[in-house]
Amino acid sequence: MPSRTSINTLEELFEVDIEEDDVDTVFGLLTKILGRMPIVGSSAVTHGLRLTAADSAGRRKKISTIIVEPANEDEDNKSTKNESDS
């Protein structure tokens, strides 16, 4: 989904309640979980969802697409972060 997708849209699509008052977009949520700007391949799990930075665009290579999918049971029980060097 586009990285600018609102948290409200994400909540509706996946039927989850994300109580993050200080972020408005999927990109903001991923950035907050990681604690820094995501790069392509960055991934984190929160609220039962895995968010993975999939594509970048522009001169600054800002993340433009984030794959959001249900996390598996092991990931769902804890919040995880994963960085890719690619």
PDB file of N, CA, C and O in Angstrom:
ATOM      1  N   MET A   1       0.845  -1.156   0.000  1.00  0.00           N
ATOM      2  CA  MET A   1       0.000   0.000   0.000  1.00  0.00           C
ATOM      3  C   MET A   1       0.898   1.229   0.000  1.00  0.00           C
ATOM      4  O   MET A   1       2.040   1.159   0.455  1.00  0.00           O
ATOM      5  N   PRO A   2       0.404   2.341  -0.498  1.00  0.00           N
ATOM      6  CA  PRO A   2       1.209   3.567  -0.480  1.00  0.00           C
ATOM      7  C   PRO A   2       1.618   3.933   0.948  1.00  0.00           C
ATOM      8  O   PRO A   2       0.834   3.775   1.884  1.00  0.00           O
ATOM      9  N   SER A   3       2.823   4.411   1.104  1.00  0.00           N
ATOM     10  CA  SER A   3       3.318   4.737   2.445  1.00  0.00           C
ATOM     11  C   SER A   3       2.528   5.867   3.098  1.00  0.00           C
ATOM     12  O   SER A   3       2.544   6.008   4.321  1.00  0.00           O
ATOM     13  N   ARG A   4       1.840   6.669   2.294  1.00  0.00           N
ATOM     14  CA  ARG A   4       1.039   7.779   2.836  1.00  0.00           C
ATOM     15  C   ARG A   4      -0.372   7.352   3.253  1.00  0.00           C
ATOM     16  O   ARG A   4      -1.178   8.195   3.647  1.00  0.00           O
ATOM     17  N   THR A   5      -0.671   6.076   3.171  1.00  0.00           N
ATOM     18  CA  THR A   5      -1.983   5.574   3.591  1.00  0.00           C
ATOM     19  C   THR A   5      -2.208   5.909   5.065  1.00  0.00           C
ATOM     20  O   THR A   5      -1.315   5.721   5.892  1.00  0.00           O
ATOM     21  N   SER A   6      -3.381   6.397   5.384  1.00  0.00           N
ATOM     22  CA  SER A   6      -3.668   6.796   6.763  1.00  0.00           C
ATOM     23  C   SER A   6      -3.805   5.587   7.687  1.00  0.00           C
ATOM     24  O   SER A   6      -4.156   4.487   7.263  1.00  0.00           O
ATOM     25  N   ILE A   7      -3.518   5.830   8.948  1.00  0.00           N
ATOM     26  CA  ILE A   7      -3.683   4.792   9.971  1.00  0.00           C
ATOM     27  C   ILE A   7      -5.150   4.359  10.037  1.00  0.00           C
ATOM     28  O   ILE A   7      -5.438   3.180  10.247  1.00  0.00           O
ATOM     29  N   ASN A   8      -6.074   5.304   9.860  1.00  0.00           N
ATOM     30  CA  ASN A   8      -7.502   4.963   9.882  1.00  0.00           C
ATOM     31  C   ASN A   8      -7.851   3.964   8.784  1.00  0.00           C
ATOM     32  O   ASN A   8      -8.614   3.028   9.022  1.00  0.00           O
ATOM     33  N   THR A   9      -7.307   4.150   7.595  1.00  0.00           N
ATOM     34  CA  THR A   9      -7.545   3.219   6.490  1.00  0.00           C
ATOM     35  C   THR A   9      -6.961   1.852   6.815  1.00  0.00           C
ATOM     36  O   THR A   9      -7.595   0.827   6.566  1.00  0.00           O
ATOM     37  N   LEU A  10      -5.763   1.835   7.366  1.00  0.00           N
ATOM     38  CA  LEU A  10      -5.116   0.580   7.765  1.00  0.00           C
ATOM     39  C   LEU A  10      -5.978  -0.159   8.784  1.00  0.00           C
ATOM     40  O   LEU A  10      -6.165  -1.372   8.679  1.00  0.00           O
ATOM     41  N   GLU A  11      -6.498   0.562   9.761  1.00  0.00           N
ATOM     42  CA  GLU A  11      -7.357  -0.042  10.783  1.00  0.00           C
ATOM     43  C   GLU A  11      -8.607  -0.657  10.160  1.00  0.00           C
ATOM     44  O   GLU A  11      -9.022  -1.749  10.546  1.00  0.00           O
ATOM     45  N   GLU A  12      -9.199   0.032   9.210  1.00  0.00           N
ATOM     46  CA  GLU A  12     -10.407  -0.474   8.553  1.00  0.00           C
ATOM     47  C   GLU A  12     -10.114  -1.706   7.704  1.00  0.00           C
ATOM     48  O   GLU A  12     -10.865  -2.681   7.742  1.00  0.00           O
ATOM     49  N   LEU A  13      -9.030  -1.666   6.943  1.00  0.00           N
ATOM     50  CA  LEU A  13      -8.698  -2.785   6.055  1.00  0.00           C
ATOM     51  C   LEU A  13      -8.391  -4.072   6.815  1.00  0.00           C
ATOM     52  O   LEU A  13      -8.785  -5.159   6.393  1.00  0.00           O
ATOM     53  N   PHE A  14      -7.682  -3.942   7.941  1.00  0.00           N
ATOM     54  CA  PHE A  14      -7.248  -5.127   8.685  1.00  0.00           C
ATOM     55  C   PHE A  14      -8.046  -5.361   9.966  1.00  0.00           C
ATOM     56  O   PHE A  14      -7.751  -6.280  10.730  1.00  0.00           O
ATOM     57  N   GLU A  15      -9.055  -4.526  10.193  1.00  0.00           N
ATOM     58  CA  GLU A  15      -9.915  -4.659  11.363  1.00  0.00           C
ATOM     59  C   GLU A  15      -9.108  -4.750  12.656  1.00  0.00           C
ATOM     60  O   GLU A  15      -9.291  -5.659  13.465  1.00  0.00           O
ATOM     61  N   VAL A  16      -8.203  -3.770  12.827  1.00  0.00           N
ATOM     62  CA  VAL A  16      -7.389  -3.671  14.036  1.00  0.00           C
ATOM     63  C   VAL A  16      -7.565  -2.272  14.616  1.00  0.00           C
ATOM     64  O   VAL A  16      -8.029  -1.356  13.938  1.00  0.00           O
ATOM     65  N   ASP A  17      -7.188  -2.128  15.874  1.00  0.00           N
ATOM     66  CA  ASP A  17      -7.235  -0.829  16.537  1.00  0.00           C
ATOM     67  C   ASP A  17      -5.813  -0.417  16.875  1.00  0.00           C
ATOM     68  O   ASP A  17      -5.183  -0.990  17.764  1.00  0.00           O
ATOM     69  N   ILE A  18      -5.315   0.576  16.163  1.00  0.00           N
ATOM     70  CA  ILE A  18      -3.949   1.052  16.369  1.00  0.00           C
ATOM     71  C   ILE A  18      -4.030   2.372  17.113  1.00  0.00           C
ATOM     72  O   ILE A  18      -4.435   3.388  16.548  1.00  0.00           O
ATOM     73  N   GLU A  19      -3.654   2.355  18.356  1.00  0.00           N
ATOM     74  CA  GLU A  19      -3.753   3.546  19.196  1.00  0.00           C
ATOM     75  C   GLU A  19      -2.417   4.279  19.236  1.00  0.00           C
ATOM     76  O   GLU A  19      -1.740   4.299  20.264  1.00  0.00           O
ATOM     77  N   GLU A  20      -2.052   4.868  18.130  1.00  0.00           N
ATOM     78  CA  GLU A  20      -0.825   5.647  18.028  1.00  0.00           C
ATOM     79  C   GLU A  20      -1.222   7.076  17.692  1.00  0.00           C
ATOM     80  O   GLU A  20      -1.452   7.398  16.527  1.00  0.00           O
ATOM     81  N   ASP A  21      -1.303   7.928  18.697  1.00  0.00           N
ATOM     82  CA  ASP A  21      -1.763   9.298  18.496  1.00  0.00           C
ATOM     83  C   ASP A  21      -0.750  10.176  17.772  1.00  0.00           C
ATOM     84  O   ASP A  21      -1.133  11.175  17.164  1.00  0.00           O
ATOM     85  N   ASP A  22       0.519   9.829  17.823  1.00  0.00           N
ATOM     86  CA  ASP A  22       1.540  10.702  17.253  1.00  0.00           C
ATOM     87  C   ASP A  22       1.943  10.351  15.820  1.00  0.00           C
ATOM     88  O   ASP A  22       2.881  10.948  15.291  1.00  0.00           O
ATOM     89  N   VAL A  23       1.259   9.395  15.177  1.00  0.00           N
ATOM     90  CA  VAL A  23       1.522   9.083  13.765  1.00  0.00           C
ATOM     91  C   VAL A  23       0.209   9.064  12.998  1.00  0.00           C
ATOM     92  O   VAL A  23      -0.834   8.690  13.534  1.00  0.00           O
ATOM     93  N   ASP A  24       0.275   9.476  11.729  1.00  0.00           N
ATOM     94  CA  ASP A  24      -0.930   9.552  10.901  1.00  0.00           C
ATOM     95  C   ASP A  24      -0.924   8.593   9.722  1.00  0.00           C
ATOM     96  O   ASP A  24      -1.977   8.301   9.154  1.00  0.00           O
ATOM     97  N   THR A  25       0.264   8.095   9.344  1.00  0.00           N
ATOM     98  CA  THR A  25       0.378   7.269   8.143  1.00  0.00           C
ATOM     99  C   THR A  25       1.078   5.943   8.453  1.00  0.00           C
ATOM    100  O   THR A  25       1.672   5.762   9.516  1.00  0.00           O
ATOM    101  N   VAL A  26       0.986   5.029   7.491  1.00  0.00           N
ATOM    102  CA  VAL A  26       1.674   3.737   7.617  1.00  0.00           C
ATOM    103  C   VAL A  26       3.184   3.965   7.695  1.00  0.00           C
ATOM    104  O   VAL A  26       3.877   3.287   8.453  1.00  0.00           O
ATOM    105  N   PHE A  27       3.695   4.922   6.910  1.00  0.00           N
ATOM    106  CA  PHE A  27       5.117   5.259   6.949  1.00  0.00           C
ATOM    107  C   PHE A  27       5.508   5.742   8.346  1.00  0.00           C
ATOM    108  O   PHE A  27       6.532   5.326   8.888  1.00  0.00           O
ATOM    109  N   GLY A  28       4.701   6.610   8.917  1.00  0.00           N
ATOM    110  CA  GLY A  28       4.973   7.116  10.260  1.00  0.00           C
ATOM    111  C   GLY A  28       4.978   6.014  11.298  1.00  0.00           C
ATOM    112  O   GLY A  28       5.800   6.022  12.214  1.00  0.00           O
ATOM    113  N   LEU A  29       4.063   5.063  11.160  1.00  0.00           N
ATOM    114  CA  LEU A  29       3.992   3.941  12.090  1.00  0.00           C
ATOM    115  C   LEU A  29       5.250   3.088  12.006  1.00  0.00           C
ATOM    116  O   LEU A  29       5.830   2.729  13.031  1.00  0.00           O
ATOM    117  N   LEU A  30       5.675   2.761  10.782  1.00  0.00           N
ATOM    118  CA  LEU A  30       6.885   1.957  10.612  1.00  0.00           C
ATOM    119  C   LEU A  30       8.106   2.701  11.145  1.00  0.00           C
ATOM    120  O   LEU A  30       8.964   2.103  11.794  1.00  0.00           O
ATOM    121  N   THR A  31       8.185   3.980  10.880  1.00  0.00           N
ATOM    122  CA  THR A  31       9.304   4.789  11.377  1.00  0.00           C
ATOM    123  C   THR A  31       9.344   4.780  12.899  1.00  0.00           C
ATOM    124  O   THR A  31      10.414   4.642  13.491  1.00  0.00           O
ATOM    125  N   LYS A  32       8.197   4.926  13.527  1.00  0.00           N
ATOM    126  CA  LYS A  32       8.133   4.930  14.990  1.00  0.00           C
ATOM    127  C   LYS A  32       8.572   3.589  15.577  1.00  0.00           C
ATOM    128  O   LYS A  32       9.323   3.550  16.551  1.00  0.00           O
ATOM    129  N   ILE A  33       8.103   2.498  14.985  1.00  0.00           N
ATOM    130  CA  ILE A  33       8.448   1.166  15.494  1.00  0.00           C
ATOM    131  C   ILE A  33       9.954   0.924  15.378  1.00  0.00           C
ATOM    132  O   ILE A  33      10.583   0.410  16.302  1.00  0.00           O
ATOM    133  N   LEU A  34      10.522   1.303  14.224  1.00  0.00           N
ATOM    134  CA  LEU A  34      11.947   1.076  13.997  1.00  0.00           C
ATOM    135  C   LEU A  34      12.828   2.021  14.810  1.00  0.00           C
ATOM    136  O   LEU A  34      13.962   1.689  15.154  1.00  0.00           O
ATOM    137  N   GLY A  35      12.289   3.203  15.110  1.00  0.00           N
ATOM    138  CA  GLY A  35      13.086   4.190  15.825  1.00  0.00           C
ATOM    139  C   GLY A  35      13.988   5.002  14.917  1.00  0.00           C
ATOM    140  O   GLY A  35      14.837   5.755  15.394  1.00  0.00           O
ATOM    141  N   ARG A  36      13.812   4.853  13.603  1.00  0.00           N
ATOM    142  CA  ARG A  36      14.585   5.615  12.609  1.00  0.00           C
ATOM    143  C   ARG A  36      13.904   5.510  11.257  1.00  0.00           C
ATOM    144  O   ARG A  36      12.932   4.770  11.107  1.00  0.00           O
ATOM    145  N   MET A  37      14.399   6.232  10.284  1.00  0.00           N
ATOM    146  CA  MET A  37      13.818   6.189   8.947  1.00  0.00           C
ATOM    147  C   MET A  37      14.027   4.799   8.343  1.00  0.00           C
ATOM    148  O   MET A  37      15.146   4.286   8.356  1.00  0.00           O
ATOM    149  N   PRO A  38      12.977   4.189   7.820  1.00  0.00           N
ATOM    150  CA  PRO A  38      13.129   2.860   7.218  1.00  0.00           C
ATOM    151  C   PRO A  38      13.832   2.932   5.864  1.00  0.00           C
ATOM    152  O   PRO A  38      13.751   3.938   5.158  1.00  0.00           O
ATOM    153  N   ILE A  39      14.518   1.854   5.519  1.00  0.00           N
ATOM    154  CA  ILE A  39      15.086   1.669   4.191  1.00  0.00           C
ATOM    155  C   ILE A  39      14.378   0.483   3.547  1.00  0.00           C
ATOM    156  O   ILE A  39      13.698  -0.277   4.236  1.00  0.00           O
ATOM    157  N   VAL A  40      14.528   0.316   2.244  1.00  0.00           N
ATOM    158  CA  VAL A  40      13.899  -0.818   1.573  1.00  0.00           C
ATOM    159  C   VAL A  40      14.362  -2.107   2.250  1.00  0.00           C
ATOM    160  O   VAL A  40      15.559  -2.333   2.425  1.00  0.00           O
ATOM    161  N   GLY A  41      13.411  -2.935   2.624  1.00  0.00           N
ATOM    162  CA  GLY A  41      13.707  -4.188   3.314  1.00  0.00           C
ATOM    163  C   GLY A  41      13.483  -4.119   4.816  1.00  0.00           C
ATOM    164  O   GLY A  41      13.391  -5.153   5.478  1.00  0.00           O
ATOM    165  N   SER A  42      13.395  -2.904   5.363  1.00  0.00           N
ATOM    166  CA  SER A  42      13.117  -2.758   6.802  1.00  0.00           C
ATOM    167  C   SER A  42      11.750  -3.346   7.099  1.00  0.00           C
ATOM    168  O   SER A  42      10.805  -3.177   6.328  1.00  0.00           O
ATOM    169  N   SER A  43      11.655  -4.035   8.220  1.00  0.00           N
ATOM    170  CA  SER A  43      10.415  -4.712   8.557  1.00  0.00           C
ATOM    171  C   SER A  43      10.208  -4.680  10.068  1.00  0.00           C
ATOM    172  O   SER A  43      11.165  -4.735  10.840  1.00  0.00           O
ATOM    173  N   ALA A  44       8.941  -4.591  10.475  1.00  0.00           N
ATOM    174  CA  ALA A  44       8.613  -4.606  11.900  1.00  0.00           C
ATOM    175  C   ALA A  44       7.208  -5.161  12.072  1.00  0.00           C
ATOM    176  O   ALA A  44       6.395  -5.128  11.149  1.00  0.00           O
ATOM    177  N   VAL A  45       6.937  -5.671  13.266  1.00  0.00           N
ATOM    178  CA  VAL A  45       5.618  -6.223  13.579  1.00  0.00           C
ATOM    179  C   VAL A  45       5.008  -5.420  14.715  1.00  0.00           C
ATOM    180  O   VAL A  45       5.668  -5.140  15.716  1.00  0.00           O
ATOM    181  N   THR A  46       3.740  -5.051  14.550  1.00  0.00           N
ATOM    182  CA  THR A  46       2.993  -4.367  15.586  1.00  0.00           C
ATOM    183  C   THR A  46       1.509  -4.618  15.399  1.00  0.00           C
ATOM    184  O   THR A  46       1.035  -4.720  14.267  1.00  0.00           O
ATOM    185  N   HIS A  47       0.779  -4.719  16.480  1.00  0.00           N
ATOM    186  CA  HIS A  47      -0.671  -4.913  16.438  1.00  0.00           C
ATOM    187  C   HIS A  47      -1.085  -6.083  15.546  1.00  0.00           C
ATOM    188  O   HIS A  47      -2.138  -6.036  14.909  1.00  0.00           O
ATOM    189  N   GLY A  48      -0.259  -7.132  15.498  1.00  0.00           N
ATOM    190  CA  GLY A  48      -0.574  -8.317  14.702  1.00  0.00           C
ATOM    191  C   GLY A  48      -0.328  -8.168  13.220  1.00  0.00           C
ATOM    192  O   GLY A  48      -0.740  -9.020  12.433  1.00  0.00           O
ATOM    193  N   LEU A  49       0.348  -7.080  12.822  1.00  0.00           N
ATOM    194  CA  LEU A  49       0.628  -6.832  11.407  1.00  0.00           C
ATOM    195  C   LEU A  49       2.130  -6.700  11.180  1.00  0.00           C
ATOM    196  O   LEU A  49       2.844  -6.101  11.985  1.00  0.00           O
ATOM    197  N   ARG A  50       2.592  -7.267  10.076  1.00  0.00           N
ATOM    198  CA  ARG A  50       3.986  -7.078   9.656  1.00  0.00           C
ATOM    199  C   ARG A  50       4.005  -5.979   8.614  1.00  0.00           C
ATOM    200  O   ARG A  50       3.295  -6.065   7.612  1.00  0.00           O
ATOM    201  N   LEU A  51       4.810  -4.942   8.834  1.00  0.00           N
ATOM    202  CA  LEU A  51       4.996  -3.845   7.891  1.00  0.00           C
ATOM    203  C   LEU A  51       6.396  -3.966   7.306  1.00  0.00           C
ATOM    204  O   LEU A  51       7.375  -4.042   8.049  1.00  0.00           O
ATOM    205  N   THR A  52       6.498  -3.986   5.973  1.00  0.00           N
ATOM    206  CA  THR A  52       7.782  -4.117   5.304  1.00  0.00           C
ATOM    207  C   THR A  52       7.918  -3.030   4.250  1.00  0.00           C
ATOM    208  O   THR A  52       7.070  -2.905   3.366  1.00  0.00           O
ATOM    209  N   ALA A  53       8.978  -2.247   4.344  1.00  0.00           N
ATOM    210  CA  ALA A  53       9.258  -1.208   3.344  1.00  0.00           C
ATOM    211  C   ALA A  53       9.675  -1.901   2.061  1.00  0.00           C
ATOM    212  O   ALA A  53      10.681  -2.609   2.031  1.00  0.00           O
ATOM    213  N   ALA A  54       8.897  -1.697   0.989  1.00  0.00           N
ATOM    214  CA  ALA A  54       9.102  -2.486  -0.222  1.00  0.00           C
ATOM    215  C   ALA A  54       9.690  -1.711  -1.393  1.00  0.00           C
ATOM    216  O   ALA A  54      10.355  -2.305  -2.242  1.00  0.00           O
ATOM    217  N   ASP A  55       9.465  -0.402  -1.463  1.00  0.00           N
ATOM    218  CA  ASP A  55       9.896   0.351  -2.639  1.00  0.00           C
ATOM    219  C   ASP A  55      10.182   1.783  -2.243  1.00  0.00           C
ATOM    220  O   ASP A  55       9.577   2.321  -1.316  1.00  0.00           O
ATOM    221  N   SER A  56      11.125   2.400  -2.968  1.00  0.00           N
ATOM    222  CA  SER A  56      11.433   3.807  -2.713  1.00  0.00           C
ATOM    223  C   SER A  56      11.347   4.581  -4.020  1.00  0.00           C
ATOM    224  O   SER A  56      11.410   4.008  -5.108  1.00  0.00           O
ATOM    225  N   ALA A  57      11.203   5.885  -3.889  1.00  0.00           N
ATOM    226  CA  ALA A  57      11.078   6.731  -5.076  1.00  0.00           C
ATOM    227  C   ALA A  57      11.709   8.089  -4.812  1.00  0.00           C
ATOM    228  O   ALA A  57      11.892   8.499  -3.666  1.00  0.00           O
ATOM    229  N   GLY A  58      12.032   8.765  -5.884  1.00  0.00           N
ATOM    230  CA  GLY A  58      12.569  10.113  -5.781  1.00  0.00           C
ATOM    231  C   GLY A  58      14.063  10.149  -5.534  1.00  0.00           C
ATOM    232  O   GLY A  58      14.710   9.125  -5.315  1.00  0.00           O
ATOM    233  N   ARG A  59      14.590  11.367  -5.576  1.00  0.00           N
ATOM    234  CA  ARG A  59      16.033  11.564  -5.363  1.00  0.00           C
ATOM    235  C   ARG A  59      16.488  11.097  -4.000  1.00  0.00           C
ATOM    236  O   ARG A  59      17.585  10.560  -3.849  1.00  0.00           O
ATOM    237  N   ARG A  60      15.648  11.302  -3.016  1.00  0.00           N
ATOM    238  CA  ARG A  60      16.036  10.953  -1.644  1.00  0.00           C
ATOM    239  C   ARG A  60      15.723   9.511  -1.284  1.00  0.00           C
ATOM    240  O   ARG A  60      15.970   9.069  -0.162  1.00  0.00           O
ATOM    241  N   LYS A  61      15.178   8.785  -2.250  1.00  0.00           N
ATOM    242  CA  LYS A  61      14.870   7.356  -2.043  1.00  0.00           C
ATOM    243  C   LYS A  61      13.928   7.136  -0.860  1.00  0.00           C
ATOM    244  O   LYS A  61      14.081   6.172  -0.110  1.00  0.00           O
ATOM    245  N   LYS A  62      12.951   8.037  -0.697  1.00  0.00           N
ATOM    246  CA  LYS A  62      11.979   7.889   0.385  1.00  0.00           C
ATOM    247  C   LYS A  62      11.067   6.697   0.090  1.00  0.00           C
ATOM    248  O   LYS A  62      10.682   6.469  -1.057  1.00  0.00           O
ATOM    249  N   ILE A  63      10.730   5.950   1.124  1.00  0.00           N
ATOM    250  CA  ILE A  63       9.877   4.771   0.976  1.00  0.00           C
ATOM    251  C   ILE A  63       8.526   5.197   0.422  1.00  0.00           C
ATOM    252  O   ILE A  63       7.874   6.089   0.964  1.00  0.00           O
ATOM    253  N   SER A  64       8.109   4.543  -0.673  1.00  0.00           N
ATOM    254  CA  SER A  64       6.835   4.886  -1.307  1.00  0.00           C
ATOM    255  C   SER A  64       5.790   3.792  -1.142  1.00  0.00           C
ATOM    256  O   SER A  64       4.591   4.061  -1.229  1.00  0.00           O
ATOM    257  N   THR A  65       6.230   2.568  -0.906  1.00  0.00           N
ATOM    258  CA  THR A  65       5.305   1.437  -0.768  1.00  0.00           C
ATOM    259  C   THR A  65       5.678   0.605   0.451  1.00  0.00           C
ATOM    260  O   THR A  65       6.849   0.301   0.682  1.00  0.00           O
ATOM    261  N   ILE A  66       4.665   0.246   1.220  1.00  0.00           N
ATOM    262  CA  ILE A  66       4.867  -0.608   2.389  1.00  0.00           C
ATOM    263  C   ILE A  66       3.917  -1.788   2.280  1.00  0.00           C
ATOM    264  O   ILE A  66       2.709  -1.617   2.111  1.00  0.00           O
ATOM    265  N   ILE A  67       4.470  -2.978   2.376  1.00  0.00           N
ATOM    266  CA  ILE A  67       3.649  -4.193   2.362  1.00  0.00           C
ATOM    267  C   ILE A  67       3.152  -4.422   3.782  1.00  0.00           C
ATOM    268  O   ILE A  67       3.940  -4.472   4.726  1.00  0.00           O
ATOM    269  N   VAL A  68       1.846  -4.561   3.924  1.00  0.00           N
ATOM    270  CA  VAL A  68       1.242  -4.834   5.228  1.00  0.00           C
ATOM    271  C   VAL A  68       0.536  -6.172   5.128  1.00  0.00           C
ATOM    272  O   VAL A  68      -0.286  -6.389   4.237  1.00  0.00           O
ATOM    273  N   GLU A  69       0.863  -7.066   6.050  1.00  0.00           N
ATOM    274  CA  GLU A  69       0.263  -8.399   6.049  1.00  0.00           C
ATOM    275  C   GLU A  69       0.126  -8.883   7.486  1.00  0.00           C
ATOM    276  O   GLU A  69       0.852  -8.432   8.372  1.00  0.00           O
ATOM    277  N   PRO A  70      -0.806  -9.800   7.712  1.00  0.00           N
ATOM    278  CA  PRO A  70      -0.936 -10.345   9.068  1.00  0.00           C
ATOM    279  C   PRO A  70       0.369 -11.023   9.489  1.00  0.00           C
ATOM    280  O   PRO A  70       0.991 -11.727   8.694  1.00  0.00           O
ATOM    281  N   ALA A  71       0.774 -10.813  10.720  1.00  0.00           N
ATOM    282  CA  ALA A  71       1.979 -11.454  11.254  1.00  0.00           C
ATOM    283  C   ALA A  71       1.631 -12.884  11.639  1.00  0.00           C
ATOM    284  O   ALA A  71       0.484 -13.184  11.969  1.00  0.00           O
ATOM    285  N   ASN A  72       2.625 -13.765  11.595  1.00  0.00           N
ATOM    286  CA  ASN A  72       2.356 -15.133  12.041  1.00  0.00           C
ATOM    287  C   ASN A  72       2.265 -15.154  13.561  1.00  0.00           C
ATOM    288  O   ASN A  72       2.609 -14.164  14.208  1.00  0.00           O
ATOM    289  N   GLU A  73       1.817 -16.240  14.137  1.00  0.00           N
ATOM    290  CA  GLU A  73       1.555 -16.311  15.578  1.00  0.00           C
ATOM    291  C   GLU A  73       2.781 -15.988  16.420  1.00  0.00           C
ATOM    292  O   GLU A  73       2.660 -15.302  17.435  1.00  0.00           O
ATOM    293  N   ASP A  74       3.963 -16.467  16.023  1.00  0.00           N
ATOM    294  CA  ASP A  74       5.178 -16.199  16.793  1.00  0.00           C
ATOM    295  C   ASP A  74       5.476 -14.706  16.830  1.00  0.00           C
ATOM    296  O   ASP A  74       5.845 -14.167  17.873  1.00  0.00           O
ATOM    297  N   GLU A  75       5.315 -14.035  15.683  1.00  0.00           N
ATOM    298  CA  GLU A  75       5.577 -12.605  15.609  1.00  0.00           C
ATOM    299  C   GLU A  75       4.501 -11.817  16.334  1.00  0.00           C
ATOM    300  O   GLU A  75       4.780 -10.767  16.913  1.00  0.00           O
ATOM    301  N   ASP A  76       3.282 -12.314  16.305  1.00  0.00           N
ATOM    302  CA  ASP A  76       2.149 -11.616  16.897  1.00  0.00           C
ATOM    303  C   ASP A  76       2.291 -11.466  18.408  1.00  0.00           C
ATOM    304  O   ASP A  76       1.744 -10.529  18.989  1.00  0.00           O
ATOM    305  N   ASN A  77       3.017 -12.376  19.046  1.00  0.00           N
ATOM    306  CA  ASN A  77       3.167 -12.348  20.495  1.00  0.00           C
ATOM    307  C   ASN A  77       4.192 -11.341  20.976  1.00  0.00           C
ATOM    308  O   ASN A  77       4.287 -11.077  22.175  1.00  0.00           O
ATOM    309  N   LYS A  78       4.962 -10.773  20.056  1.00  0.00           N
ATOM    310  CA  LYS A  78       5.964  -9.796  20.438  1.00  0.00           C
ATOM    311  C   LYS A  78       6.167  -8.816  19.295  1.00  0.00           C
ATOM    312  O   LYS A  78       5.843  -9.121  18.147  1.00  0.00           O
ATOM    313  N   SER A  79       6.685  -7.680  19.593  1.00  0.00           N
ATOM    314  CA  SER A  79       7.001  -6.689  18.562  1.00  0.00           C
ATOM    315  C   SER A  79       8.426  -6.955  18.107  1.00  0.00           C
ATOM    316  O   SER A  79       9.339  -7.023  18.930  1.00  0.00           O
ATOM    317  N   THR A  80       8.622  -7.107  16.796  1.00  0.00           N
ATOM    318  CA  THR A  80       9.945  -7.415  16.286  1.00  0.00           C
ATOM    319  C   THR A  80      10.390  -6.386  15.269  1.00  0.00           C
ATOM    320  O   THR A  80       9.570  -5.722  14.634  1.00  0.00           O
ATOM    321  N   LYS A  81      11.697  -6.261  15.122  1.00  0.00           N
ATOM    322  CA  LYS A  81      12.286  -5.380  14.125  1.00  0.00           C
ATOM    323  C   LYS A  81      13.291  -6.193  13.333  1.00  0.00           C
ATOM    324  O   LYS A  81      13.960  -7.065  13.888  1.00  0.00           O
ATOM    325  N   ASN A  82      13.405  -5.917  12.046  1.00  0.00           N
ATOM    326  CA  ASN A  82      14.345  -6.615  11.198  1.00  0.00           C
ATOM    327  C   ASN A  82      14.873  -5.644  10.162  1.00  0.00           C
ATOM    328  O   ASN A  82      14.083  -4.999   9.474  1.00  0.00           O
ATOM    329  N   GLU A  83      16.158  -5.523  10.032  1.00  0.00           N
ATOM    330  CA  GLU A  83      16.764  -4.633   9.041  1.00  0.00           C
ATOM    331  C   GLU A  83      17.442  -5.469   7.968  1.00  0.00           C
ATOM    332  O   GLU A  83      18.070  -6.488   8.253  1.00  0.00           O
ATOM    333  N   SER A  84      17.303  -5.020   6.745  1.00  0.00           N
ATOM    334  CA  SER A  84      17.963  -5.680   5.622  1.00  0.00           C
ATOM    335  C   SER A  84      19.031  -4.746   5.090  1.00  0.00           C
ATOM    336  O   SER A  84      18.800  -3.540   4.993  1.00  0.00           O
ATOM    337  N   ASP A  85      20.181  -5.269   4.747  1.00  0.00           N
ATOM    338  CA  ASP A  85      21.263  -4.444   4.219  1.00  0.00           C
ATOM    339  C   ASP A  85      21.166  -4.267   2.709  1.00  0.00           C
ATOM    340  O   ASP A  85      22.019  -3.596   2.127  1.00  0.00           O
ATOM    341  N   SER A  86      20.165  -4.838   2.054  1.00  0.00           N
ATOM    342  CA  SER A  86      20.068  -4.744   0.611  1.00  0.00           C
ATOM    343  C   SER A  86      19.669  -3.386   0.157  1.00  0.00           C
ATOM    344  O   SER A  86      19.544  -3.148  -1.044  1.00  0.00           O
TER     345      SER A  86
END
